[in-house]
Protein backbone atom coordinates (compact mmCIF):
# COMPACT_ATOMS: atom_id res chain seq x y z
CA UNK A 1 0.00 0.00 0.00
CA UNK A 2 1.35 3.41 -0.96
CA UNK A 3 2.27 5.59 2.01
CA UNK A 4 0.60 8.98 2.04
CA UNK A 5 2.97 11.88 2.47
CA UNK A 6 2.20 14.36 5.19
CA UNK A 7 1.13 17.68 3.73
CA UNK A 8 3.32 20.52 5.00
CA UNK A 9 1.48 23.71 5.91
CA UNK A 10 1.90 26.56 3.49
CA UNK A 11 1.69 30.05 4.99
CA UNK A 12 0.76 32.75 2.50
CA UNK A 13 4.07 33.73 0.81
CA UNK A 14 3.13 37.41 1.09
CA UNK A 15 2.75 37.06 4.85
CA UNK A 16 6.10 35.27 5.08
CA UNK A 17 7.79 37.93 2.98
CA UNK A 18 6.27 40.70 5.13
CA UNK A 19 7.48 39.01 8.31
CA UNK A 20 10.90 38.42 6.74
CA UNK A 21 11.18 42.15 6.05
CA UNK A 22 10.10 42.96 9.61
CA UNK A 23 12.72 40.56 11.02
CA UNK A 24 15.40 42.18 8.86
CA UNK A 25 14.31 45.67 9.88
CA UNK A 26 14.09 45.02 13.63
CA UNK A 27 16.65 42.25 14.17
CA UNK A 28 18.93 42.50 11.15
CA UNK A 29 18.48 38.80 10.29
CA UNK A 30 17.83 38.01 6.64
CA UNK A 31 15.31 35.32 5.69
CA UNK A 32 14.33 36.77 2.30
CA UNK A 33 15.87 33.78 0.49
CA UNK A 34 14.98 31.25 3.20
CA UNK A 35 11.21 31.62 3.52
CA UNK A 36 10.73 27.85 3.85
CA UNK A 37 13.09 27.87 6.85
CA UNK A 38 11.15 30.76 8.35
CA UNK A 39 7.89 28.85 7.89
CA UNK A 40 9.28 25.85 9.77
CA UNK A 41 10.45 28.12 12.60
CA UNK A 42 6.99 29.70 12.88
CA UNK A 43 5.31 26.28 13.00
CA UNK A 44 7.62 25.28 15.84
CA UNK A 45 7.21 28.62 17.62
CA UNK A 46 3.42 28.59 17.55
CA UNK A 47 3.18 24.78 17.82
CA UNK A 48 0.51 24.98 15.18
CA UNK A 49 0.02 22.96 11.97
CA UNK A 50 -3.23 24.40 10.65
CA UNK A 51 -2.65 26.88 7.85
CA UNK A 52 -5.56 29.15 8.79
CA UNK A 53 -4.53 29.49 12.43
CA UNK A 54 -0.89 30.00 11.45
CA UNK A 55 -1.83 32.85 9.14
CA UNK A 56 -3.77 34.56 11.94
CA UNK A 57 -0.83 34.24 14.33
CA UNK A 58 1.63 35.55 11.75
CA UNK A 59 -0.60 38.59 11.17
CA UNK A 60 -0.56 39.24 14.91
CA UNK A 61 3.22 38.89 14.93
CA UNK A 62 3.45 41.51 12.18
CA UNK A 63 1.94 44.01 14.63
CA UNK A 64 4.17 43.02 17.55
CA UNK A 65 7.57 44.23 18.74
CA UNK A 66 9.86 41.33 17.87
CA UNK A 67 12.25 42.25 20.65
CA UNK A 68 9.46 41.30 23.03
CA UNK A 69 9.37 37.78 21.55
CA UNK A 70 12.46 36.16 23.15
CA UNK A 71 11.38 32.60 22.36
CA UNK A 72 11.08 33.45 18.68
CA UNK A 73 14.50 35.08 18.74
CA UNK A 74 15.90 31.90 20.27
CA UNK A 75 14.64 29.94 17.27
CA UNK A 76 15.81 32.50 14.72
CA UNK A 77 19.37 32.65 16.01
CA UNK A 78 22.02 29.92 16.05
CA UNK A 79 23.51 29.09 19.43
CA UNK A 80 26.11 26.42 18.54
CA UNK A 81 29.49 27.23 20.08
CA UNK A 82 32.20 25.80 22.33
CA UNK A 83 35.31 26.90 24.21
CA UNK A 84 38.35 27.89 22.13
CA UNK A 85 36.49 27.48 18.87
CA UNK A 86 38.91 28.01 15.96
CA UNK A 87 42.37 26.96 17.06
CA UNK A 88 44.14 29.28 14.61
CA UNK A 89 42.48 32.33 16.17
CA UNK A 90 43.59 31.62 19.72
CA UNK A 91 47.05 30.49 18.68
CA UNK A 92 47.61 33.70 16.70
CA UNK A 93 46.28 35.79 19.58
CA UNK A 94 48.53 34.12 22.12
CA UNK A 95 51.71 34.01 20.10
CA UNK A 96 51.62 37.05 17.82
CA UNK A 97 48.86 39.55 18.52
CA UNK A 98 48.23 39.89 22.23
CA UNK A 99 51.72 39.96 23.84
CA UNK A 100 52.68 43.33 22.36
CA UNK A 101 49.21 44.80 22.80
CA UNK A 102 49.02 43.76 26.46
CA UNK A 103 52.50 45.08 27.24
CA UNK A 104 51.62 48.42 25.65
CA UNK A 105 48.50 48.64 27.82
CA UNK A 106 50.54 48.00 30.96
CA UNK A 107 53.03 50.65 29.88
CA UNK A 108 50.23 53.18 29.37
CA UNK A 109 48.38 52.17 32.54
CA UNK A 110 45.23 51.30 30.57
CA UNK A 111 42.75 48.43 30.71
CA UNK A 112 42.55 45.99 27.80
CA UNK A 113 39.00 45.87 26.45
CA UNK A 114 37.33 43.18 24.31
CA UNK A 115 33.89 43.03 22.75
CA UNK A 116 32.59 39.58 21.80
CA UNK A 117 29.57 40.45 19.63
CA UNK A 118 27.15 37.61 19.05
CA UNK A 119 28.65 35.71 21.97
CA UNK A 120 25.83 33.16 22.24
CA UNK A 121 26.11 31.25 25.55
CA UNK A 122 29.43 32.80 26.57
CA UNK A 123 32.07 30.26 25.60
CA UNK A 124 33.91 32.73 23.35
CA UNK A 125 34.35 35.66 25.79
CA UNK A 126 35.21 33.25 28.60
CA UNK A 127 37.86 31.71 26.32
CA UNK A 128 39.40 35.17 25.87
CA UNK A 129 39.33 35.70 29.63
CA UNK A 130 41.11 32.39 30.32
CA UNK A 131 43.70 32.96 27.60
CA UNK A 132 44.62 36.45 28.79
CA UNK A 133 44.56 35.55 32.47
CA UNK A 134 47.04 32.77 31.74
CA UNK A 135 49.18 35.17 29.66
CA UNK A 136 49.20 37.71 32.49
CA UNK A 137 50.74 35.10 34.75
CA UNK A 138 53.31 33.98 32.15
CA UNK A 139 54.37 37.51 31.24
CA UNK A 140 54.02 38.85 34.79
CA UNK A 141 51.69 41.66 33.67
CA UNK A 142 49.70 43.77 36.10
CA UNK A 143 46.85 44.37 33.69
CA UNK A 144 43.16 45.17 34.05
CA UNK A 145 41.00 43.13 31.69
CA UNK A 146 37.46 44.11 30.68
CA UNK A 147 35.39 41.87 28.40
CA UNK A 148 31.88 42.51 27.10
CA UNK A 149 29.78 39.71 25.64
CA UNK A 150 26.57 40.65 23.81
CA UNK A 151 23.88 38.68 22.03
CA UNK A 152 20.30 39.00 20.83
CA UNK A 153 19.29 35.71 22.45
CA UNK A 154 18.13 36.16 26.07
CA UNK A 155 18.21 32.42 26.75
CA UNK A 156 21.84 32.13 25.67
CA UNK A 157 22.83 35.12 27.80
CA UNK A 158 21.18 33.58 30.86
CA UNK A 159 23.28 30.45 30.39
CA UNK A 160 26.41 32.56 29.94
CA UNK A 161 25.81 34.41 33.21
CA UNK A 162 25.37 31.11 35.09
CA UNK A 163 28.74 29.87 33.86
CA UNK A 164 27.77 26.17 33.99
CA UNK A 165 28.53 24.05 30.93
CA UNK A 166 28.19 20.43 29.82
CA UNK A 167 30.86 18.21 28.32
CA UNK A 168 29.84 19.22 24.79
CA UNK A 169 31.21 22.75 25.32
CA UNK A 170 34.67 21.33 26.09
CA UNK A 171 35.32 19.34 22.93
CA UNK A 172 38.08 21.73 21.78
CA UNK A 173 39.37 23.25 25.01
CA UNK A 174 43.10 23.01 25.79
CA UNK A 175 43.57 20.62 28.68
CA UNK A 176 45.37 23.14 30.89
CA UNK A 177 42.41 25.55 30.84
CA UNK A 178 39.91 22.86 31.75
CA UNK A 179 42.00 21.86 34.76
CA UNK A 180 42.83 25.42 35.82
CA UNK A 181 39.55 27.28 35.38
CA UNK A 182 36.70 24.79 35.86
CA UNK A 183 35.26 22.89 38.79
CA UNK A 184 33.36 19.65 38.03
CA UNK A 185 29.85 19.60 39.48
CA UNK A 186 29.15 16.01 38.40
CA UNK A 187 30.08 13.67 35.57
CA UNK A 188 28.57 15.99 32.96
CA UNK A 189 28.63 19.61 34.13
CA UNK A 190 31.42 22.04 35.02
CA UNK A 191 31.28 25.49 36.61
CA UNK A 192 33.68 28.20 35.49
CA UNK A 193 36.03 29.81 38.00
CA UNK A 194 34.52 32.89 39.67
CA UNK A 195 37.49 35.08 38.72
CA UNK A 196 36.89 34.32 35.05
CA UNK A 197 33.13 34.63 35.35
CA UNK A 198 33.41 38.10 36.86
CA UNK A 199 35.87 39.20 34.18
CA UNK A 200 33.08 39.12 31.58
CA UNK A 201 30.00 41.35 31.49
CA UNK A 202 27.05 40.02 29.49
CA UNK A 203 24.47 42.31 27.97
CA UNK A 204 21.56 42.02 25.57
CA UNK A 205 22.28 43.94 22.38
CA UNK A 206 20.80 44.25 18.91
CA UNK A 207 23.54 44.76 16.31
CA UNK A 208 20.96 46.12 13.88
CA UNK A 209 19.49 48.79 16.17
CA UNK A 210 22.47 49.50 18.42
CA UNK A 211 23.50 51.52 20.33
CA UNK A 212 27.26 51.63 19.69
CA UNK A 213 28.90 51.21 22.13
CA UNK A 214 26.31 48.97 23.80
CA UNK A 215 26.30 51.07 26.98
CA UNK A 216 28.00 54.23 28.34
CA UNK A 217 30.21 52.01 30.53
CA UNK A 218 32.04 50.96 27.38
CA UNK A 219 33.62 53.50 25.06
CA UNK A 220 36.16 52.03 22.62
CA UNK A 221 37.61 48.55 22.30
CA UNK A 222 41.09 47.14 21.68
CA UNK A 223 39.68 43.93 20.22
CA UNK A 224 36.28 43.31 18.63
CA UNK A 225 35.33 39.77 17.63
CA UNK A 226 32.15 39.13 15.63
CA UNK A 227 32.41 35.71 14.03
CA UNK A 228 29.81 34.08 11.79
CA UNK A 229 27.18 36.76 12.42
CA UNK A 230 27.36 39.00 9.36
CA UNK A 231 26.60 36.06 7.07
CA UNK A 232 23.01 36.20 8.38
CA UNK A 233 22.60 39.91 7.60
CA UNK A 234 21.69 41.51 4.30
CA UNK A 235 24.25 43.71 2.54
CA UNK A 236 22.91 47.02 3.88
CA UNK A 237 22.77 45.78 7.47
CA UNK A 238 26.28 44.34 7.23
CA UNK A 239 27.60 47.69 6.03
CA UNK A 240 25.84 49.54 8.86
CA UNK A 241 27.18 47.13 11.48
CA UNK A 242 30.74 47.31 10.11
CA UNK A 243 30.56 51.10 10.09
CA UNK A 244 29.41 51.11 13.72
CA UNK A 245 32.14 48.67 14.73
CA UNK A 246 34.75 50.94 13.13
CA UNK A 247 33.56 53.84 15.28
CA UNK A 248 34.10 51.99 18.57
CA UNK A 249 37.32 50.17 17.61
CA UNK A 250 40.45 52.00 18.70
CA UNK A 251 42.75 53.14 15.92
CA UNK A 252 45.34 50.55 16.85
CA UNK A 253 42.70 47.90 17.57
CA UNK A 254 42.03 44.53 15.95
CA UNK A 255 38.76 43.38 14.36
CA UNK A 256 38.15 39.65 13.79
CA UNK A 257 35.44 37.97 11.73
CA UNK A 258 34.56 34.43 10.72
CA UNK A 259 36.40 32.70 7.87
CA UNK A 260 33.53 33.25 5.41
CA UNK A 261 33.20 36.97 6.09
CA UNK A 262 35.38 39.35 4.10
CA UNK A 263 34.53 43.01 4.83
CA UNK A 264 37.47 44.36 2.82
CA UNK A 265 35.52 43.55 -0.33
CA UNK A 266 32.91 46.23 0.34
CA UNK A 267 33.95 48.12 3.47
CA UNK A 268 37.27 49.82 2.88
CA UNK A 269 37.82 51.24 6.39
CA UNK A 270 39.00 47.80 7.50
CA UNK A 271 42.23 46.52 5.95
CA UNK A 272 43.03 42.80 5.98
CA UNK A 273 46.32 41.68 7.44
CA UNK A 274 47.70 38.15 7.57
CA UNK A 275 49.20 37.50 11.02
CA UNK A 276 50.73 34.05 11.15
CA UNK A 277 47.85 31.98 9.77
CA UNK A 278 44.97 34.29 10.67
CA UNK A 279 43.32 37.10 8.71
CA UNK A 280 42.52 40.07 10.96
CA UNK A 281 41.23 43.52 10.09
CA UNK A 282 42.66 46.84 11.22
CA UNK A 283 41.91 50.50 10.77
CA UNK A 284 43.86 52.93 8.61
CA UNK A 285 46.97 50.81 8.25
CA UNK A 286 48.01 50.94 11.92
CA UNK A 287 50.67 48.36 12.80
CA UNK A 288 50.77 46.04 15.77
CA UNK A 289 52.95 46.83 18.75
CA UNK A 290 55.95 44.51 18.79
CA UNK A 291 56.31 42.41 21.88
CA UNK A 292 59.32 43.14 24.01
CA UNK A 293 59.34 39.58 25.29
CA UNK A 294 59.04 36.14 23.81
CA UNK A 295 57.78 34.20 26.76
CA UNK A 296 54.63 32.80 25.19
CA UNK A 297 54.93 29.05 24.98
CA UNK A 298 52.05 28.42 22.60
CA UNK A 299 48.82 26.49 23.03
CA UNK A 300 48.61 23.04 24.53
CA UNK A 301 46.90 20.28 22.59
CA UNK A 302 43.36 21.29 21.85
CA UNK A 303 41.35 18.31 22.92
CA UNK A 304 41.34 16.06 25.91
CA UNK A 305 40.92 13.12 23.56
CA UNK A 306 43.72 14.07 21.13
CA UNK A 307 46.39 11.51 20.31
CA UNK A 308 49.36 11.15 22.60
CA UNK A 309 52.61 12.73 21.35
CA UNK A 310 54.43 9.39 21.30
CA UNK A 311 51.91 7.86 18.90
CA UNK A 312 51.94 10.99 16.76
CA UNK A 313 55.72 10.70 16.32
CA UNK A 314 55.34 7.08 15.22
CA UNK A 315 52.81 8.17 12.60
CA UNK A 316 55.15 10.88 11.32
CA UNK A 317 57.93 8.36 10.78
CA UNK A 318 55.74 6.43 8.39
CA UNK A 319 56.10 9.29 5.94
CA UNK A 320 59.89 9.25 6.14
CA UNK A 321 60.17 5.79 4.56
CA UNK A 322 61.84 5.61 1.13
CA UNK A 323 59.43 6.25 -1.73
CA UNK A 324 58.93 2.83 -3.31
CA UNK A 325 55.94 0.60 -3.90
CA UNK A 326 56.54 -1.58 -0.87
CA UNK A 327 56.68 1.29 1.57
CA UNK A 328 53.87 3.11 -0.22
CA UNK A 329 51.59 0.22 0.68
CA UNK A 330 52.74 0.29 4.30
CA UNK A 331 51.94 4.01 4.60
CA UNK A 332 48.50 3.80 3.03
CA UNK A 333 47.45 0.82 5.12
CA UNK A 334 48.79 2.25 8.37
CA UNK A 335 47.44 5.78 8.68
CA UNK A 336 45.17 8.31 7.03
CA UNK A 337 47.80 10.67 5.62
CA UNK A 338 45.47 13.58 4.93
CA UNK A 339 43.92 13.33 8.39
CA UNK A 340 47.37 13.47 9.96
CA UNK A 341 48.40 16.47 7.85
CA UNK A 342 45.21 18.28 8.85
CA UNK A 343 45.80 17.42 12.49
CA UNK A 344 49.36 18.75 12.38
CA UNK A 345 48.15 21.96 10.76
CA UNK A 346 45.37 22.35 13.34
CA UNK A 347 47.92 21.86 16.12
CA UNK A 348 50.06 24.63 14.66
CA UNK A 349 52.87 22.38 13.39
CA UNK A 350 52.67 24.08 10.01
CA UNK A 351 56.17 23.37 8.74
CA UNK A 352 55.82 19.68 9.54
CA UNK A 353 52.39 19.64 7.91
CA UNK A 354 53.81 21.45 4.87
CA UNK A 355 56.58 18.91 4.33
CA UNK A 356 54.20 15.98 4.64
CA UNK A 357 51.68 17.64 2.32
CA UNK A 358 54.34 18.30 -0.33
CA UNK A 359 55.45 14.67 -0.22
CA UNK A 360 51.86 13.54 -0.46
CA UNK A 361 51.29 15.71 -3.56
CA UNK A 362 54.44 14.31 -5.16
CA UNK A 363 53.04 10.82 -4.77
CA UNK A 364 49.43 11.75 -5.59
CA UNK A 365 49.75 14.45 -8.29
CA UNK A 366 46.30 13.74 -9.75
CA UNK A 367 44.38 14.01 -6.47
CA UNK A 368 42.64 17.39 -6.24
CA UNK A 369 42.22 17.25 -2.45
CA UNK A 370 45.98 16.87 -2.05
CA UNK A 371 46.63 20.13 -3.91
CA UNK A 372 43.85 21.86 -1.98
CA UNK A 373 45.29 20.74 1.35
CA UNK A 374 48.74 21.98 0.34
CA UNK A 375 47.22 25.29 -0.74
CA UNK A 376 45.57 25.84 2.64
CA UNK A 377 48.87 25.29 4.42
CA UNK A 378 50.71 27.68 2.09
CA UNK A 379 47.98 30.22 2.78
CA UNK A 380 48.30 29.81 6.53
CA UNK A 381 52.05 30.50 6.46
CA UNK A 382 51.58 33.53 4.21
CA UNK A 383 52.91 32.05 0.95
CA UNK A 384 50.04 33.47 -1.08
CA UNK A 385 51.48 32.93 -4.58
CA UNK A 386 52.23 29.28 -3.85
CA UNK A 387 48.79 28.88 -2.30
CA UNK A 388 47.26 30.37 -5.45
CA UNK A 389 49.14 27.88 -7.64
CA UNK A 390 47.94 24.95 -5.52
CA UNK A 391 44.31 26.09 -5.65
CA UNK A 392 44.54 26.56 -9.42
CA UNK A 393 45.83 22.99 -9.74
CA UNK A 394 42.91 21.86 -7.59
CA UNK A 395 40.48 23.44 -10.05
CA UNK A 396 42.30 21.98 -13.03
CA UNK A 397 41.62 18.53 -11.59
CA UNK A 398 38.14 19.32 -10.24
CA UNK A 399 36.58 22.46 -11.81
CA UNK A 400 33.67 22.54 -9.31
CA UNK A 401 35.81 22.52 -6.13
CA UNK A 402 33.97 25.39 -4.41
CA UNK A 403 36.37 26.18 -1.57
CA UNK A 404 39.27 26.53 -4.01
CA UNK A 405 37.36 29.37 -5.70
CA UNK A 406 36.68 30.89 -2.30
CA UNK A 407 40.35 30.87 -1.32
CA UNK A 408 41.40 32.27 -4.69
CA UNK A 409 38.91 35.13 -4.27
CA UNK A 410 40.27 35.73 -0.77
CA UNK A 411 43.87 35.85 -2.05
CA UNK A 412 42.86 38.15 -4.90
CA UNK A 413 41.23 40.51 -2.40
CA UNK A 414 44.37 40.60 -0.25
CA UNK A 415 46.41 41.33 -3.40
CA UNK A 416 43.95 44.08 -4.47
CA UNK A 417 42.96 42.28 -7.66
CA UNK A 418 39.24 43.05 -7.70
CA UNK A 419 38.73 41.72 -11.25
CA UNK A 420 39.75 38.26 -10.11
CA UNK A 421 37.63 38.58 -6.98
CA UNK A 422 34.61 39.16 -9.19
CA UNK A 423 35.57 36.33 -11.55
CA UNK A 424 36.06 33.71 -8.83
CA UNK A 425 32.95 34.64 -6.88
CA UNK A 426 30.78 34.73 -10.03
CA UNK A 427 31.87 31.20 -10.91
CA UNK A 428 31.33 30.08 -7.33
CA UNK A 429 27.80 31.52 -7.32
CA UNK A 430 26.94 29.75 -10.57
CA UNK A 431 28.03 26.45 -9.04
CA UNK A 432 26.24 27.09 -5.74
CA UNK A 433 22.93 27.57 -7.53
CA UNK A 434 22.94 23.83 -8.24
CA UNK A 435 23.21 22.90 -4.55
CA UNK A 436 20.31 22.49 -2.06
CA UNK A 437 20.38 25.38 0.41
CA UNK A 438 20.95 23.13 3.43
CA UNK A 439 23.76 21.06 1.90
CA UNK A 440 27.10 21.48 3.67
CA UNK A 441 30.00 22.52 1.47
CA UNK A 442 33.04 20.23 1.79
CA UNK A 443 36.03 21.74 3.62
CA UNK A 444 34.01 24.79 4.78
CA UNK A 445 33.73 23.92 8.50
CA UNK A 446 30.03 23.18 8.14
CA UNK A 447 28.80 26.20 6.19
CA UNK A 448 25.88 25.47 3.89
CA UNK A 449 25.31 26.30 0.25
CA UNK A 450 22.58 28.73 1.29
CA UNK A 451 24.94 30.63 3.58
CA UNK A 452 27.57 30.82 0.85
CA UNK A 453 25.02 31.90 -1.76
CA UNK A 454 23.98 34.80 0.44
CA UNK A 455 27.56 35.82 1.18
CA UNK A 456 28.70 35.64 -2.44
CA UNK A 457 25.51 37.24 -3.75
CA UNK A 458 25.91 40.21 -1.40
CA UNK A 459 29.50 40.68 -2.50
CA UNK A 460 28.64 40.56 -6.20
CA UNK A 461 25.80 43.05 -5.72
CA UNK A 462 28.17 45.54 -4.12
CA UNK A 463 28.97 48.44 -6.40
CA UNK A 464 32.55 48.73 -5.23
CA UNK A 465 33.27 45.17 -6.33
CA UNK A 466 31.21 45.18 -9.51
CA UNK A 467 32.56 48.61 -10.52
ChimeraX attribute file (.defattr): number of C-alpha atoms within 10 A of each C-alpha:
attribute: neighborCount
match mode: 1-to-1
recipient: residues
	/A:1	3
	/A:2	4
	/A:3	5
	/A:4	6
	/A:5	6
	/A:6	6
	/A:7	7
	/A:8	11
	/A:9	15
	/A:10	16
	/A:11	22
	/A:12	14
	/A:13	12
	/A:14	9
	/A:15	15
	/A:16	24
	/A:17	17
	/A:18	15
	/A:19	21
	/A:20	20
	/A:21	18
	/A:22	20
	/A:23	21
	/A:24	19
	/A:25	14
	/A:26	15
	/A:27	20
	/A:28	22
	/A:29	23
	/A:30	23
	/A:31	21
	/A:32	17
	/A:33	14
	/A:34	15
	/A:35	17
	/A:36	15
	/A:37	12
	/A:38	19
	/A:39	20
	/A:40	15
	/A:41	15
	/A:42	21
	/A:43	16
	/A:44	13
	/A:45	15
	/A:46	13
	/A:47	10
	/A:48	14
	/A:49	16
	/A:50	13
	/A:51	15
	/A:52	13
	/A:53	13
	/A:54	21
	/A:55	16
	/A:56	12
	/A:57	14
	/A:58	20
	/A:59	15
	/A:60	10
	/A:61	14
	/A:62	17
	/A:63	10
	/A:64	12
	/A:65	11
	/A:66	16
	/A:67	15
	/A:68	9
	/A:69	12
	/A:70	14
	/A:71	14
	/A:72	17
	/A:73	19
	/A:74	16
	/A:75	15
	/A:76	21
	/A:77	17
	/A:78	15
	/A:79	17
	/A:80	8
	/A:81	16
	/A:82	21
	/A:83	22
	/A:84	26
	/A:85	18
	/A:86	15
	/A:87	19
	/A:88	19
	/A:89	19
	/A:90	20
	/A:91	22
	/A:92	20
	/A:93	19
	/A:94	20
	/A:95	19
	/A:96	20
	/A:97	21
	/A:98	23
	/A:99	24
	/A:100	17
	/A:101	21
	/A:102	26
	/A:103	22
	/A:104	17
	/A:105	18
	/A:106	15
	/A:107	12
	/A:108	9
	/A:109	12
	/A:110	13
	/A:111	16
	/A:112	19
	/A:113	21
	/A:114	25
	/A:115	28
	/A:116	24
	/A:117	23
	/A:118	26
	/A:119	28
	/A:120	27
	/A:121	30
	/A:122	30
	/A:123	21
	/A:124	22
	/A:125	30
	/A:126	26
	/A:127	19
	/A:128	23
	/A:129	22
	/A:130	22
	/A:131	19
	/A:132	20
	/A:133	18
	/A:134	17
	/A:135	20
	/A:136	18
	/A:137	10
	/A:138	12
	/A:139	15
	/A:140	10
	/A:141	16
	/A:142	15
	/A:143	18
	/A:144	16
	/A:145	18
	/A:146	17
	/A:147	22
	/A:148	21
	/A:149	26
	/A:150	25
	/A:151	23
	/A:152	24
	/A:153	26
	/A:154	20
	/A:155	16
	/A:156	20
	/A:157	21
	/A:158	16
	/A:159	14
	/A:160	24
	/A:161	16
	/A:162	13
	/A:163	21
	/A:164	18
	/A:165	23
	/A:166	15
	/A:167	11
	/A:168	12
	/A:169	19
	/A:170	21
	/A:171	16
	/A:172	19
	/A:173	20
	/A:174	18
	/A:175	17
	/A:176	14
	/A:177	16
	/A:178	17
	/A:179	10
	/A:180	12
	/A:181	17
	/A:182	18
	/A:183	14
	/A:184	15
	/A:185	12
	/A:186	9
	/A:187	8
	/A:188	10
	/A:189	15
	/A:190	20
	/A:191	17
	/A:192	20
	/A:193	15
	/A:194	11
	/A:195	12
	/A:196	18
	/A:197	20
	/A:198	16
	/A:199	18
	/A:200	23
	/A:201	16
	/A:202	20
	/A:203	19
	/A:204	16
	/A:205	21
	/A:206	20
	/A:207	27
	/A:208	19
	/A:209	14
	/A:210	12
	/A:211	12
	/A:212	19
	/A:213	18
	/A:214	18
	/A:215	11
	/A:216	8
	/A:217	7
	/A:218	16
	/A:219	14
	/A:220	20
	/A:221	26
	/A:222	20
	/A:223	22
	/A:224	25
	/A:225	21
	/A:226	18
	/A:227	19
	/A:228	15
	/A:229	18
	/A:230	26
	/A:231	22
	/A:232	19
	/A:233	21
	/A:234	19
	/A:235	19
	/A:236	11
	/A:237	21
	/A:238	22
	/A:239	16
	/A:240	15
	/A:241	18
	/A:242	18
	/A:243	15
	/A:244	17
	/A:245	23
	/A:246	21
	/A:247	14
	/A:248	20
	/A:249	23
	/A:250	19
	/A:251	17
	/A:252	17
	/A:253	22
	/A:254	25
	/A:255	25
	/A:256	19
	/A:257	18
	/A:258	17
	/A:259	14
	/A:260	20
	/A:261	19
	/A:262	21
	/A:263	19
	/A:264	16
	/A:265	23
	/A:266	19
	/A:267	16
	/A:268	13
	/A:269	16
	/A:270	23
	/A:271	19
	/A:272	22
	/A:273	15
	/A:274	14
	/A:275	17
	/A:276	18
	/A:277	19
	/A:278	21
	/A:279	21
	/A:280	21
	/A:281	22
	/A:282	23
	/A:283	19
	/A:284	12
	/A:285	14
	/A:286	12
	/A:287	13
	/A:288	16
	/A:289	16
	/A:290	14
	/A:291	17
	/A:292	10
	/A:293	10
	/A:294	11
	/A:295	12
	/A:296	14
	/A:297	10
	/A:298	14
	/A:299	18
	/A:300	13
	/A:301	20
	/A:302	20
	/A:303	13
	/A:304	15
	/A:305	10
	/A:306	12
	/A:307	11
	/A:308	10
	/A:309	10
	/A:310	8
	/A:311	9
	/A:312	14
	/A:313	10
	/A:314	10
	/A:315	17
	/A:316	18
	/A:317	10
	/A:318	17
	/A:319	20
	/A:320	12
	/A:321	13
	/A:322	10
	/A:323	11
	/A:324	8
	/A:325	9
	/A:326	10
	/A:327	15
	/A:328	15
	/A:329	10
	/A:330	13
	/A:331	18
	/A:332	12
	/A:333	10
	/A:334	10
	/A:335	14
	/A:336	11
	/A:337	19
	/A:338	16
	/A:339	10
	/A:340	17
	/A:341	24
	/A:342	20
	/A:343	17
	/A:344	19
	/A:345	21
	/A:346	17
	/A:347	17
	/A:348	20
	/A:349	13
	/A:350	20
	/A:351	14
	/A:352	13
	/A:353	23
	/A:354	22
	/A:355	13
	/A:356	21
	/A:357	24
	/A:358	17
	/A:359	16
	/A:360	20
	/A:361	18
	/A:362	12
	/A:363	13
	/A:364	13
	/A:365	15
	/A:366	15
	/A:367	15
	/A:368	22
	/A:369	22
	/A:370	22
	/A:371	27
	/A:372	27
	/A:373	27
	/A:374	28
	/A:375	29
	/A:376	24
	/A:377	24
	/A:378	22
	/A:379	22
	/A:380	21
	/A:381	17
	/A:382	16
	/A:383	13
	/A:384	20
	/A:385	14
	/A:386	16
	/A:387	26
	/A:388	24
	/A:389	16
	/A:390	25
	/A:391	27
	/A:392	20
	/A:393	22
	/A:394	26
	/A:395	19
	/A:396	13
	/A:397	16
	/A:398	15
	/A:399	15
	/A:400	16
	/A:401	21
	/A:402	23
	/A:403	18
	/A:404	30
	/A:405	25
	/A:406	21
	/A:407	22
	/A:408	24
	/A:409	25
	/A:410	24
	/A:411	19
	/A:412	19
	/A:413	19
	/A:414	19
	/A:415	13
	/A:416	13
	/A:417	13
	/A:418	18
	/A:419	14
	/A:420	17
	/A:421	26
	/A:422	21
	/A:423	14
	/A:424	21
	/A:425	24
	/A:426	18
	/A:427	15
	/A:428	23
	/A:429	20
	/A:430	12
	/A:431	16
	/A:432	20
	/A:433	12
	/A:434	9
	/A:435	15
	/A:436	11
	/A:437	16
	/A:438	12
	/A:439	13
	/A:440	17
	/A:441	19
	/A:442	13
	/A:443	14
	/A:444	15
	/A:445	11
	/A:446	10
	/A:447	16
	/A:448	18
	/A:449	24
	/A:450	20
	/A:451	19
	/A:452	23
	/A:453	22
	/A:454	19
	/A:455	22
	/A:456	22
	/A:457	17
	/A:458	17
	/A:459	22
	/A:460	21
	/A:461	13
	/A:462	15
	/A:463	9
	/A:464	13
	/A:465	14
	/A:466	12
	/A:467	10
